């Protein structure tokens, strides 16, 4: 799956990686940084779930729209 450089999912994934790397790099900030990584992961999962629900609702509504045939068509 290709993600655009401006994709929110790519941003969130990179942010999670950055926070995880920062947590592993410093022993002083370890506990609080790990907590931030966990919170970020949970927020990413929630955002993905909400996005999936919205996508499915829009797709279902779009599929239910019927477009009449043009007059004089085949």
Secondary structure, DSSP 4 states (H G I P E B T S, - for coil): ----TT-HHHHHHHHHHHHHHHHHH-STTHHHHHHHHHHHHHHHHHHHHHHHHHHHHHHHHHHT---PPPTT--
